[in-house]
Amino acid sequence: MNVVVVESPAKAKTINKYLGSGYKVLASYGHIRDLPPKDGSVRPDEDFALEWEIDSKSSKRVREIADALKGAENLILATDPDREGEAISWHVLEALNQKKALKGKSVQRVTFNAITKSAVQAAMAAPRDIDMELVDAYLARRALDYLVGFTLSPVLWRKLPGARSAGRVQSVALRLIVDREVEIERFKPQEYWSVDANLATPRQDKFVARLSAFEGKKLKRLDIENEAMAFAARDAVRNGKFTVSAVEAKPTRRNPPPPFTTSTLQQEAARKLGFNASRTMQTAQRLYEAGHITYMRTDGVSMDEGAMRELRSTIDTQFGKEYTPADPRRYASKAKNAQEAHEAIRPTDPSNTPKSMHLDGDQARLYELVWKRAVASQMESASIERTSVDFTEPSGKVELRATGQVILFDGFLKLYQEGRDDEEDEESRRLPQLKQGEAVQVEEVKADQHFTEPPPRFSEASLVKKLEELGIGRPSTYAAILEKLRERNYVKTEKNRFIPDDRGRLVTAFMENFFSKYVEYDFTADLEEKLDQVSSGDLPWKNLMREFWTDFNGAVGDIGELRIGDVIEKLNDVLGDHIFPPREDGSDPRTCQVCGTGNLSLRLGKFGAFVGCSNYPECKFTRPLAGGDEAENAIPSEGLELGQGATGPITLKSGRFGPYVEMPNGEDKPKRAGLPRGWSPDDLTLEKAIRLLSLPREVGLHPSENEMILAGIGRYGPYLQMGKMYASLPGVDDVFEIQMNRAVTLIDEKKAGGGKGRFGRAAAPPIKELGESPVTGKAVRVLNGRYGPYINDGETNANVPKDKKPEDVTLDEALNLLEERAAKGGGKKKKAAKKAAPKKKEAAPKKAAAKKAAKKPAAKKAPAKKKAAG
């Protein structure tokens, strides 16, 4: 008997079909061990000893594997063919060794790039040992990420209350988004004009040409700077007699793009399907585990020789021999680390066309994208003729140019055309037949005003592309990084573009001013190269850790004495342009316009940073960091009526926990709904308010459970619900847009993962939220207790003084009371005794069991364009 271990039940089910009765396939359900989220899991002082922990679910799975091995001769570790897969196999091996479950057993490692019968059987015939170089690369990355997170995040909590976390790659990705926003804000639009003429040949073929020279000077895009010059040029064209002075036709060939890597798949799925990186990778994982596509975490663009033959045969059958080039196309990988450059993502059987597969929803759409890209990569080039025609008038001072292109043979374009993040103007108009010396008639001339535009905000596709270009992170980690930025509320998305939240701007400003080295693009890319050297066996992982930790730990120590006041003062200065934009009346933007004497400054509060008046509490003016400071920005105390709803007027109001909408509900209490995070009261419309008040929304009946699936927004954010089962949704838009196929998939995945019950019973709301504790990193709140109001920081309780109203307690007062209480040794929260067995802890890694293997978005509004037609 052979016991085979893979990551997932779906993969196990597919492999089971290809192996005989002498094999038992079990799933580990991903990683079985991890570093526990507490101090001391990585110990630099003990040469970076690692403390691993197995949770109860993973312990059960390890026991199942150990039990299956009692009657088996061989253990075959068949996890994914990359660094994470190698690490999972190593963890399983270590855990089984500690259970002494491998005595007398043979241990083999096999990998396959596709879950097909031939690939699985070929892998079983060629086993190897665990590649400890890949495991070392995993250990280095895991230890680095842990040390950065658990060392830097507490610094953020203490010095910048309201901040959530920092990360090795996460902080750099956030900086890219923030830097782009700053670039957009500082952009100064430049006016320019274009002059276009509608021309006609003697045969009455009509086309458009653009002014290319005026007053004897060749024109560049921005050379016509004002209306006067544009109108003079327009009149000169209108009065000119033009003839063809030159015709130039350039034949060119356009080659197909290579098949998908992880990064290019994420980019193209974002452009063409609107998928975020997480959705793309989850869908690709399901396609891979079902045996439909090859492994989806890869930097490589090469393909198996047999796969290329199958693709060329499919092209012959589907499109004809003229679409099949004489020789197969071979693409070279640009990945720096050859060990992680696997075969490109492709269909396992190209003859399985998208229409013949009968897949549903996201899987059908993504499979079609992968199939088209892979097939197109082996098709013939497109033949294109680009033509440019120049026109002059007798004086020679005014010239026009028309450009166009003709596709002579479509080649791969018949099947596939690569998307773009930001479409550029492409002269793809078809021109009529024109001969040198031929006269043309000017029918109409237009002078149009334009303004230069700032660079666009990053989309998921363009951000992934930028990270890859800079060598930051790895494509397989991008989905998790972007999701983390959303979870931390460091960014929001509008029209599929990233916009930094104020919290994200604060964290980036803090990092750039106090930990600048660790958010530099070159430093992060250089560290990534060293990690690649670990995986190739050229650098011991602990050498890398020692070099990094020495500098990093010193930098953390250097700011240990830094006061919060110093941080606020610095951020006031650095973020001044953003927090205090110039006022139209020219007055000092830092002067409070409510009391007239106070100075506005960055302050810390319930939801992080805000702007407040120095005359507090006499002047209670506050506003968000980037909000305007005029009175009209506030919601009137009586509310703002948006329009009529089903049962009466819908009103926007401001409450204790932020803005909300309200609508009468007959004799019952009015129906209310708080504005979701990222929704601004300024942008709220009646339609949006009606949709919000209509939640939860019925998506449809689950086909097998026959229960209604609901979509709504709760205390933990957007969610799906079926009975007592809940599943989180990525964003607010999904609540209103998600359809049945995806909803059923998410519910079923949650169910398969053991999700159950409600989010938890809501506790009584606190009297006051004060901010985050610099000691515990948790929220400091004033609460109602059995014996009166008290203060809690997640670990210690302190009574509110009898002569103090609980609503008037400040963060500083609360911290002093908590400190006094802790110093007396009291006030600690009691922890309930747990009957469950303690979690198992594992020692640092052993290498004895494994042998080393062979080595445009909404930016600044430009001024309104002017048009003048002749």
C-alpha positions in Angstrom: 0.0 0.0 0.0 1.2 3.5 -0.9 -0.1 6.6 1.0 -0.1 9.7 -1.2 -0.4 13.2 0.4 -1.6 16.2 -1.5 -2.9 19.7 -0.4 -6.6 19.6 -1.2 -9.5 17.2 -1.4 -10.3 18.3 -4.9 -6.8 17.4 -6.0 -7.0 14.1 -4.1 -10.2 13.2 -5.9 -8.7 13.8 -9.3 -5.5 11.9 -8.6 -7.5 9.0 -7.2 -8.9 8.4 -10.7 -5.4 7.8 -12.1 -3.9 5.6 -9.5 -4.8 1.9 -8.8 -6.2 0.2 -5.7 -2.7 0.1 -4.2 -2.8 3.8 -3.4 -4.6 5.8 -0.8 -4.7 9.6 -1.4 -5.1 11.9 1.6 -5.3 15.8 1.8 -3.3 17.9 4.2 -5.7 20.9 3.5 -2.7 23.2 2.9 -0.1 23.9 5.5 -0.4 21.8 8.6 2.0 23.9 10.7 2.7 27.6 11.1 4.5 30.1 13.3 2.1 31.0 16.1 1.1 34.7 16.0 2.9 35.7 19.2 6.3 37.0 20.3 9.1 34.4 20.3 8.0 32.3 17.3 11.3 33.3 15.6 14.2 33.8 18.0 17.1 35.7 16.5 19.1 35.3 19.7 19.0 31.5 19.2 20.3 31.6 15.6 16.8 32.2 14.3 15.2 29.1 15.9 11.6 28.6 14.7 8.7 27.4 16.8 6.0 25.7 14.8 2.5 25.0 15.9 -0.1 22.5 14.7 -3.7 23.5 15.3 -6.4 21.0 16.2 -7.7 20.5 12.7 -4.3 19.9 11.3 -3.5 17.5 14.2 -6.5 15.4 13.1 -5.2 15.3 9.5 -1.7 14.3 10.6 -3.2 11.5 12.7 -5.2 10.3 9.7 -2.0 10.2 7.6 -0.2 8.4 10.4 -3.0 5.9 10.8 -3.0 5.2 7.1 0.7 4.6 7.1 0.4 1.7 9.6 -0.5 -0.7 6.9 1.6 1.0 4.1 5.2 0.6 2.8 5.6 4.0 1.1 4.7 7.6 1.8 4.5 9.7 -1.4 4.5 13.5 -0.9 2.7 14.9 -4.0 2.1 18.5 -3.1 2.4 21.4 -5.6 5.6 21.8 -7.6 6.8 25.1 -6.1 8.3 26.5 -2.9 5.1 26.4 -0.9 4.4 22.9 -2.1 7.9 21.8 -1.1 7.4 23.4 2.4 4.0 21.6 2.9 5.7 18.2 2.1 8.6 19.1 4.5 6.1 20.0 7.3 4.2 16.7 6.8 7.5 14.8 6.9 8.6 16.6 10.1 5.3 16.1 11.9 5.2 12.4 11.0 8.8 11.9 12.1 7.9 13.4 15.5 5.0 10.9 15.7 7.5 8.1 14.9 5.1 7.1 12.1 7.8 6.6 9.4 9.8 3.8 10.9 10.6 1.3 8.1 8.7 3.4 5.6 10.1 4.7 2.3 9.5 8.5 1.8 9.4 9.9 -1.8 8.6 13.3 -3.3 6.9 13.6 -6.6 5.8 16.6 -8.6 3.6 17.1 -11.7 2.8 20.3 -13.6 -0.6 19.0 -14.7 -3.1 16.7 -13.0 -3.6 14.3 -16.0 -3.2 10.6 -16.0 0.0 10.6 -18.0 1.6 13.4 -15.9 0.7 11.7 -12.6 2.0 8.3 -13.7 5.2 9.8 -15.1 5.8 11.6 -11.8 5.2 8.4 -9.8 7.9 6.7 -11.9 10.4 9.4 -11.2 10.4 10.2 -7.4 13.1 12.3 -5.7 14.0 13.6 -2.2 12.6 16.8 -0.7 14.5 19.8 -2.1 15.9 21.5 1.0 17.0 24.5 -0.9 13.4 25.4 -1.7 12.5 24.6 1.9 15.3 27.0 3.1 13.9 29.7 0.8 10.4 29.2 2.4 11.9 29.3 5.9 13.8 32.6 5.1 10.6 34.2 3.6 8.5 33.1 6.5 11.0 34.2 9.1 11.5 37.6 7.4 7.8 38.3 7.1 7.2 37.3 10.7 10.1 39.4 12.1 9.1 42.5 10.0 5.4 42.1 11.0 5.9 41.4 14.7 8.7 44.0 15.2 7.3 46.8 13.1 3.6 46.5 13.7 3.9 47.2 17.5 6.1 50.2 16.7 3.2 51.5 14.5 0.7 50.8 17.3 2.7 52.8 19.8 3.9 55.7 17.6 0.9 55.9 15.2 -2.3 54.7 17.0 -4.9 53.7 14.4 -2.4 52.0 12.2 -2.9 48.2 11.8 0.2 46.6 10.5 3.3 46.8 8.2 4.8 44.2 6.0 8.0 43.5 4.0 6.2 43.7 0.6 2.8 45.1 1.7 4.3 48.5 2.8 6.2 48.9 -0.5 3.0 48.1 -2.5 1.2 50.6 -0.5 3.9 53.2 -1.1 3.5 52.7 -4.9 -0.3 53.5 -4.6 0.4 56.5 -2.3 3.2 57.9 -4.5 1.0 57.7 -7.6 -1.8 59.6 -5.8 0.6 62.3 -4.7 1.8 62.5 -8.4 -1.8 63.0 -9.5 -2.5 65.7 -6.9 0.6 67.7 -7.9 -0.1 67.4 -11.6 -0.6 70.7 -13.4 -2.7 70.3 -16.6 -1.2 71.9 -19.7 -3.5 73.3 -22.4 -2.9 72.3 -26.0 -5.0 72.3 -29.2 -5.3 70.0 -32.2 -6.5 70.9 -35.7 -8.2 68.2 -37.8 -9.5 68.4 -41.3 -12.2 66.2 -43.0 -10.8 65.6 -46.6 -12.3 64.0 -49.7 -10.6 62.5 -52.8 -11.9 63.2 -56.3 -13.7 59.9 -56.0 -15.5 61.2 -52.9 -13.7 58.9 -50.5 -13.6 60.7 -47.2 -11.0 60.5 -44.4 -9.4 62.6 -41.6 -6.0 64.3 -41.5 -4.3 66.2 -38.7 -2.3 69.4 -38.9 1.4 68.4 -38.9 3.2 71.6 -39.8 2.3 75.3 -39.5 4.1 78.4 -40.7 6.9 76.1 -41.9 7.5 74.4 -38.5 6.8 70.8 -37.8 4.4 70.5 -34.9 4.6 68.3 -31.8 1.6 67.3 -29.7 1.7 70.3 -27.4 3.0 73.0 -29.8 -0.4 74.7 -30.4 -0.7 76.3 -27.0 -3.7 78.6 -27.2 -6.9 79.4 -29.0 -5.5 82.2 -31.1 -2.8 80.0 -32.6 -5.3 77.2 -33.1 -7.8 79.4 -34.9 -5.1 80.9 -37.1 -4.0 77.4 -38.1 -7.6 76.3 -38.6 -8.3 79.2 -41.0 -5.0 78.5 -42.9 -6.1 74.9 -43.5 -9.6 75.9 -44.4 -8.3 78.2 -47.1 -5.5 75.9 -48.4 -5.4 73.8 -51.6 -3.9 70.5 -50.7 -2.3 67.8 -52.8 -0.7 64.5 -51.8 3.0 65.1 -51.4 4.1 61.6 -50.1 2.6 58.2 -49.5 4.5 55.7 -47.3 3.3 52.2 -46.7 5.3 50.0 -44.2 4.5 46.3 -43.9 5.0 44.9 -40.4 4.4 41.7 -38.5 2.8 41.5 -35.1 3.7 38.4 -33.1 1.5 36.8 -30.5 2.1 37.2 -26.8 3.6 34.2 -24.9 1.3 31.9 -22.9 0.3 33.0 -19.4 2.5 33.2 -16.3 0.9 33.8 -12.9 1.5 37.6 -13.2 0.2 38.0 -16.8 -2.8 35.8 -16.0 -3.7 38.1 -13.1 -3.3 41.2 -15.3 -5.3 39.9 -18.2 -8.1 38.5 -16.0 -8.3 41.9 -14.4 -8.5 43.7 -17.7 -10.8 41.4 -19.6 -12.9 39.7 -16.9 -12.8 42.3 -14.1 -11.4 39.6 -11.7 -9.2 40.7 -8.8 -6.0 38.8 -8.1 -7.6 36.6 -5.4 -10.6 35.6 -7.5 -8.3 34.8 -10.5 -6.0 32.5 -8.4 -9.0 30.8 -6.6 -10.6 30.0 -9.9 -7.3 28.9 -11.5 -6.7 26.6 -8.5 -10.1 24.9 -9.1 -9.3 24.5 -12.8 -5.9 23.0 -12.0 -7.2 20.6 -9.4 -9.9 19.4 -11.8 -7.1 18.6 -14.4 -8.2 21.3 -16.9 -5.1 23.5 -16.8 -1.4 23.2 -15.8 -0.1 24.6 -12.5 -1.0 28.2 -12.1 1.9 29.5 -9.9 4.7 29.9 -12.4 7.2 32.5 -13.8 7.9 30.5 -16.9 6.6 30.9 -20.5 8.0 27.7 -21.9 5.8 24.7 -22.9 6.3 21.0 -23.1 7.1 19.8 -26.7 4.1 17.5 -26.7 1.8 20.4 -25.6 3.1 22.5 -28.5 2.4 19.7 -31.0 -1.2 19.4 -29.6 -1.7 23.1 -29.8 -0.5 23.2 -33.4 -2.8 20.3 -34.3 -5.7 22.2 -32.7 -4.9 25.3 -34.8 -4.8 23.2 -37.9 -8.2 21.8 -37.1 -9.9 24.9 -35.8 -8.4 27.6 -38.1 -6.6 26.0 -41.0 -3.0 25.3 -41.9 -2.3 28.9 -42.9 -2.7 29.9 -39.3 0.0 27.4 -38.1 3.6 28.7 -38.5 6.2 26.4 -40.1 8.0 25.9 -36.7 6.7 25.8 -33.2 7.1 29.1 -31.2 9.5 28.7 -28.3 9.4 31.3 -25.6 12.3 32.0 -23.1 11.6 32.7 -19.4 12.8 35.9 -18.0 12.5 34.6 -14.4 15.7 35.2 -12.5 15.3 32.0 -10.5 15.2 29.0 -12.8 14.0 26.7 -10.0 10.7 28.5 -9.8 10.3 28.9 -13.5 7.9 26.1 -14.4 6.0 25.5 -17.6 3.6 28.3 -18.6 -0.1 28.1 -17.8 -2.0 26.2 -20.6 -4.9 23.8 -21.1 -3.9 20.2 -20.3 -5.7 19.1 -23.5 -6.1 21.9 -26.2 -8.7 19.8 -28.0 -11.0 20.6 -25.1 -12.3 23.8 -26.5 -14.1 26.2 -24.1 -17.5 25.4 -25.7 -17.0 21.7 -25.2 -16.0 21.9 -21.6 -19.5 22.7 -20.1 -17.9 24.7 -17.2 -19.9 27.2 -15.2 -19.4 30.9 -14.2 -15.8 32.0 -13.4 -14.2 28.7 -14.3 -15.7 28.9 -17.8 -14.5 32.4 -18.4 -11.0 31.9 -17.1 -10.6 28.6 -18.9 -11.6 30.3 -22.2 -8.9 33.0 -21.5 -6.2 30.5 -20.8 -7.2 28.4 -23.8 -7.2 31.3 -26.2 -3.9 32.7 -25.0 -2.1 29.4 -25.2 -3.5 28.5 -28.6 -2.8 32.1 -29.9 0.8 31.8 -28.7 1.4 29.1 -31.3 -0.4 30.8 -34.2 1.0 32.6 -37.2 1.9 36.3 -36.9 -0.5 39.0 -38.1 0.6 40.9 -41.2 -0.2 44.6 -41.1 0.5 47.5 -43.4 0.8 50.9 -41.8 0.3 53.8 -44.1 1.1 57.5 -43.7 0.1 60.2 -46.2 1.4 63.8 -46.2 -0.5 66.7 -47.8 0.9 70.1 -48.7 -0.4 73.4 -50.1 1.5 75.6 -52.6 3.2 77.9 -50.0 4.6 74.8 -48.2 3.9 76.4 -44.8 0.9 74.2 -43.9 1.1 70.4 -43.9 -1.4 67.7 -43.0 -0.8 64.0 -42.3 -3.2 61.1 -42.3 -2.3 57.7 -40.9 -4.0 54.3 -40.9 -3.4 50.6 -41.0 -4.7 47.6 -42.9 -4.6 44.1 -41.6 -3.4 42.0 -44.6 -3.6 38.7 -42.7 -5.1 38.5 -39.2 -3.1 35.5 -37.9 -3.4 35.1 -34.1 -5.6 38.2 -34.0 -8.4 36.0 -35.4 -8.5 34.4 -31.9 -6.9 36.7 -29.4 -5.8 40.3 -28.8 -4.0 41.3 -25.6 -5.7 43.8 -23.4 -4.2 47.1 -22.1 -4.4 48.8 -18.8 -4.8 52.3 -20.3 -5.7 52.4 -23.9 -3.7 54.7 -26.1 -4.9 56.2 -29.3 -4.0 53.9 -32.2 -4.3 55.1 -35.7 -6.3 52.1 -37.0 -8.4 53.9 -39.5 -8.4 52.6 -43.0 -7.3 55.1 -45.6 -8.6 55.3 -49.2 -6.4 54.7 -52.2 -4.2 57.9 -52.7 -1.6 58.8 -55.3 1.2 61.3 -55.1 0.3 64.6 -56.7 -3.5 63.9 -56.3 -5.6 66.9 -55.1 -7.9 66.6 -52.2 -10.9 68.7 -51.1 -11.1 70.3 -47.6 -14.7 69.8 -46.4 -14.5 70.8 -42.7 -11.8 71.9 -40.2 -12.1 71.6 -36.4 -9.9 73.2 -33.7 -10.3 71.3 -30.4 -8.9 72.2 -27.0 -7.3 69.5 -24.8 -5.5 69.3 -21.5 -2.7 67.0 -20.5 -3.9 64.4 -18.0 -2.1 63.0 -14.9 -0.9 59.4 -14.8 -3.8 57.0 -14.1 -4.2 55.4 -10.7 -3.1 51.8 -10.5 -5.5 49.1 -11.4 -4.9 45.6 -10.0 -3.4 44.7 -13.4 -1.1 47.7 -13.6 0.0 47.4 -10.0 0.9 43.7 -10.4 2.8 44.6 -13.5 4.7 47.4 -11.7 5.6 45.1 -8.8 6.9 42.5 -11.1 8.9 45.1 -13.1 10.5 46.3 -9.9 11.3 42.8 -8.8 9.2 43.2 -5.6 7.5 40.1 -4.1 6.6 37.1 -6.2 3.5 36.8 -8.5 2.2 33.9 -6.3 2.0 36.3 -3.3 0.4 39.4 -5.0 -3.2 38.3 -4.5 -2.6 38.0 -0.7 -0.7 41.3 -0.6 -3.5 43.3 -2.3 -6.1 41.6 -0.2 -4.2 42.6 3.0 -4.1 46.3 1.9 -7.9 46.2 1.5 -8.5 44.4 4.8 -6.4 46.9 6.7 -8.4 49.7 5.1 -5.2 51.2 3.7 -6.7 51.5 0.2 -10.1 51.5 -1.4 -11.1 50.8 -5.0 -13.2 52.9 -7.3 -13.9 51.9 -10.9 -11.3 49.1 -10.4 -8.6 51.6 -9.4 -6.7 51.8 -6.1 -7.1 55.0 -4.0 -5.1 55.3 -0.8 -7.1 55.8 2.3 -6.0 58.4 4.8 -4.8 55.6 7.1 -2.7 54.3 4.2 -1.2 57.7 3.6 -0.3 58.1 7.3 1.4 54.7 7.4 3.4 55.4 4.2 4.5 58.8 5.5 5.5 57.3 8.8 7.5 54.5 7.1 9.2 56.9 4.6 10.3 59.3 7.4 11.3 56.8 10.1 12.0 53.5 8.3 12.8 54.9 4.8 15.2 52.0 3.9 12.5 49.4 4.3 10.1 50.9 1.8 12.7 51.7 -0.8 12.0 49.9 -4.1 15.7 49.0 -4.7 16.2 47.6 -1.1 13.1 45.4 -1.4 14.0 44.1 -4.9 17.6 43.4 -3.7 16.2 41.4 -0.7 14.1 39.4 -3.2 17.2 38.6 -5.2 18.9 37.3 -2.1 15.9 35.1 -1.4 16.2 33.7 -4.9 19.9 33.0 -4.1 18.7 31.0 -1.1 16.4 28.9 -3.3 19.2 28.2 -5.8 21.5 27.1 -3.0 23.9 30.0 -3.4 23.2 31.6 0.0 22.5 30.0 3.4 19.2 31.2 4.7 20.5 32.1 8.2 23.3 34.2 6.7 20.6 36.3 5.0 18.6 36.5 8.2 21.7 37.7 10.2 22.5 40.4 7.7 18.9 41.7 7.6 18.2 41.5 11.3 21.3 43.4 12.4 20.3 46.5 10.5 16.6 46.2 11.0 16.7 45.6 14.7 19.0 48.6 15.0 16.6 50.8 13.1 13.7 49.8 15.4 15.8 50.6 18.5 16.8 54.0 17.1 13.2 55.3 17.3 12.3 53.7 20.7 12.5 57.0 22.4 10.5 58.8 19.7 7.4 60.6 21.2 4.0 60.4 19.5 4.1 64.2 19.5 7.2 64.2 17.4 5.6 61.8 15.0 2.5 64.0 14.7 4.6 67.1 14.2 6.5 65.4 11.4 3.4 64.1 9.7 1.8 67.5 10.0 4.6 68.8 7.9 5.0 66.0 5.4 1.3 65.6 4.7 0.6 69.4 4.9 -0.4 69.7 1.2 -2.9 66.9 1.6 -4.3 67.7 5.0 -4.4 71.5 4.6 -5.0 72.4 0.9 -5.0 76.1 0.0 -8.2 78.0 0.6 -9.9 80.0 -2.1 -9.8 83.2 0.0 -6.1 82.9 0.5 -6.3 82.6 4.3 -4.1 80.3 6.3 -5.4 76.8 5.8 -4.3 75.8 9.3 -6.5 78.4 11.0 -9.7 77.0 12.4 -12.6 78.6 10.6 -15.1 77.8 13.3 -13.5 79.6 16.3 -11.1 81.7 14.2 -8.3 81.6 16.7 -7.3 77.9 17.0 -4.7 76.1 14.9 -5.7 72.9 13.0 -3.5 69.9 13.5 -3.4 66.2 13.0 -4.9 64.3 16.0 -5.6 60.7 17.0 -9.1 59.4 17.7 -11.6 56.6 17.4 -11.0 55.6 13.8 -7.4 56.7 13.6 -6.1 60.2 12.6 -8.3 63.3 12.0 -7.9 67.1 12.0 -8.9 68.9 15.1 -8.7 72.4 16.6 -6.1 73.4 19.3 -8.9 75.1 21.2 -10.5 71.8 22.1 -12.7 71.3 24.1 -14.0 74.9 23.8 -14.0 74.4 20.0 -15.0 70.9 18.9 -14.5 71.3 15.2 -13.1 68.2 13.6 -12.9 66.8 10.1 -11.3 63.9 8.2 -7.7 64.4 7.0 -8.6 65.2 3.4 -12.0 66.8 4.0 -12.8 70.4 3.4 -13.1 72.6 6.5 -16.1 74.8 5.6 -19.4 74.4 7.5 -21.3 73.2 4.4 -19.4 70.0 4.4 -21.2 68.9 7.5 -24.5 67.1 7.4 -27.2 69.4 8.8 -28.4 68.4 12.3 -31.9 67.8 11.0 -30.6 65.6 8.2 -30.5 66.0 4.4 -33.4 64.7 2.4 -32.3 62.7 -0.7 -35.7 62.0 -2.2 -38.7 59.6 -1.8 -38.4 56.0 -1.0 -41.1 53.2 -0.9 -42.5 54.3 2.5 -41.5 57.9 2.7 -38.7 60.4 2.4 -35.1 59.0 2.7 -32.9 61.2 4.8 -29.1 61.3 5.2 -28.1 61.9 8.9 -25.1 61.9 11.0 -25.0 59.7 14.1 -22.7 58.7 16.9 -21.2 56.0 14.7 -21.0 58.0 11.5 -23.4 58.9 8.6 -26.4 56.8 7.9 -29.6 56.9 5.9 -33.1 56.6 7.3 -36.6 55.9 5.9 -40.0 55.7 7.7 -41.3 52.2 8.2 -45.0 52.6 9.1 -45.6 52.4 12.8 -42.4 50.5 13.4 -39.0 52.2 14.0 -37.5 53.9 10.9 -35.4 51.7 8.8 -31.7 52.7 9.0 -28.5 51.7 7.3 -25.0 53.0 8.0 -22.8 54.1 5.1 -20.3 51.4 4.3 -16.6 52.1 4.6 -15.4 53.9 1.5 -18.8 55.6 0.8 -18.7 59.3 1.1 -21.8 61.3 2.1 -20.9 63.8 -0.6 -21.3 61.1 -3.3 -24.4 59.5 -1.9 -27.4 59.4 -4.3 -31.0 58.5 -3.8 -30.5 55.3 -5.9 -27.5 54.3 -3.7 -29.5 55.0 -0.5 -32.5 52.9 -1.7 -30.2 50.0 -2.5 -28.6 50.3 0.9 -31.9 50.3 2.7 -33.1 47.3 0.7 -30.4 45.0 2.2 -30.1 42.2 2.7 -30.6 41.3 -0.9 -31.9 38.0 -2.1 -29.4 36.4 -4.5 -31.4 33.2 -5.1 -32.1 29.7 -3.9 -29.1 27.4 -3.4 -29.6 24.6 -6.0 -28.8 21.7 -3.7 -29.7 23.1 -0.2 -32.9 24.8 -1.4 -32.2 27.7 1.0 -32.2 31.4 0.1 -28.7 33.0 -0.2 -28.7 36.6 1.0 -26.1 39.4 0.5 -25.7 42.1 3.0 -23.4 44.4 5.0 -22.8 43.6 8.7 -20.6 44.6 11.5 -17.7 42.7 9.9 -18.3 44.0 6.4 -19.9 42.6 3.3 -21.1 39.0 3.5 -23.2 36.2 2.0 -25.6 34.3 4.3 -27.4 31.0 3.9 -29.2 29.9 7.0 -26.6 30.1 9.8 -23.7 29.9 7.3 -21.8 33.1 6.5 -19.1 33.9 3.9 -17.2 37.2 3.5 -17.3 39.2 0.3 -14.3 41.2 -0.9 -16.1 44.5 -1.3 -19.3 46.5 -1.0 -20.0 46.4 -4.7 -20.1 42.6 -4.6 -23.2 42.8 -2.3 -25.2 44.4 -5.0 -23.6 42.7 -8.1 -22.8 39.1 -7.1 -24.8 36.5 -9.1 -25.8 32.9 -8.2 -22.9 31.0 -9.7 -20.2 32.8 -7.7 -22.4 33.0 -4.6 -23.0 29.3 -4.5 -19.2 28.7 -5.0 -18.3 30.9 -2.1 -21.0 29.4 0.2 -19.8 25.8 -0.7 -16.2 26.7 -0.2 -17.0 28.1 3.2 -19.0 25.0 4.0 -16.1 22.7 2.9 -13.7 24.7 5.0 -15.7 24.1 8.1 -17.3 27.6 8.4 -20.3 27.6 10.6 -22.5 29.8 12.7 -23.0 33.5 12.9 -20.3 36.1 13.2 -21.0 36.3 16.9 -23.5 38.0 19.1 -23.1 41.8 19.2 -21.8 43.2 22.4 -23.3 46.3 24.0 -21.7 49.4 22.2 -18.9 51.1 24.2 -19.6 54.5 25.8 -16.6 55.9 24.0 -13.8 54.7 21.7 -10.5 56.4 22.6 -8.0 54.9 20.1 -5.4 52.1 20.3 -3.2 51.4 23.4 0.5 51.9 22.8 1.0 49.1 25.4 -1.3 46.3 24.1 -2.0 47.5 20.6 -5.7 47.0 21.2 -8.6 49.4 21.4 -8.9 51.5 24.5 -12.6 51.9 25.3 -14.9 53.2 28.0 -17.5 50.5 28.8 -20.5 50.1 31.0 -19.9 47.4 33.6 -21.8 45.7 36.4 -20.3 48.1 38.9 -20.3 51.2 36.8 -18.3 52.6 33.9 -14.7 51.4 33.4 -11.8 51.6 30.9 -10.4 48.6 29.1 -7.4 48.1 26.8 -7.9 44.5 26.0 -5.9 43.3 29.0 -6.5 45.6 31.9 -9.6 47.2 33.4 -9.6 50.5 35.4 -12.5 52.2 36.9 -13.6 55.6 35.7 -13.2 58.1 38.6 -16.5 59.0 40.3 -16.0 62.7 39.7 -15.5 62.2 35.9 -18.2 61.7 33.3 -17.3 58.6 31.2 -18.0 60.5 28.0 -15.3 63.1 29.0 -12.4 60.6 29.5 -9.5 61.3 27.1 -7.0 58.8 25.8 -4.2 60.2 27.9 -6.3 60.1 31.1 -7.3 56.5 30.2 -3.7 55.4 29.7 -2.6 56.9 33.0 -5.5 55.1 34.8 -4.7 51.8 33.2 -0.9 52.2 34.0 -1.7 52.9 37.6 -4.0 49.9 37.8 -1.5 47.6 36.2 1.3 48.8 38.5 -0.9 47.8 41.5 -1.1 44.3 40.0 -4.9 44.4 39.5 -7.5 44.8 36.8 -6.2 41.9 34.6 -9.0 40.3 32.6 -9.6 36.7 33.8 -9.1 34.0 31.2 -11.5 31.1 31.1 -9.8 27.8 31.6 -9.5 25.7 28.5 -10.2 22.0 28.6 -8.8 21.3 25.2 -5.4 19.8 24.9 -2.5 22.2 24.5 -1.3 23.0 21.0 1.6 21.0 19.8 4.8 22.8 19.3 7.6 21.6 17.0 11.3 22.1 17.3 13.5 23.8 14.7 13.9 22.1 11.3 15.8 18.9 10.8 17.5 18.2 7.6 18.4 14.5 8.2 15.3 13.2 6.5 15.7 15.1 3.4 18.4 15.2 0.9 19.3 18.3 -1.2 18.1 18.0 -4.7 19.9 19.2 -7.7 20.9 22.4 -7.7 -7.9 56.6 -15.7 -9.7 57.1 -13.3 -11.1 59.8 -11.3 -8.1 62.1 -10.9 -7.9 65.9 -11.1 -10.7 67.4 -13.3 -9.2 69.2 -16.2 -10.8 72.4 -17.3 -13.7 72.1 -19.7 -12.7 71.6 -23.3 -13.5 74.1 -26.0 -14.5 73.1 -29.5 -14.7 75.3 -32.5 -15.9 74.0 -35.8 -15.2 75.6 -39.2 
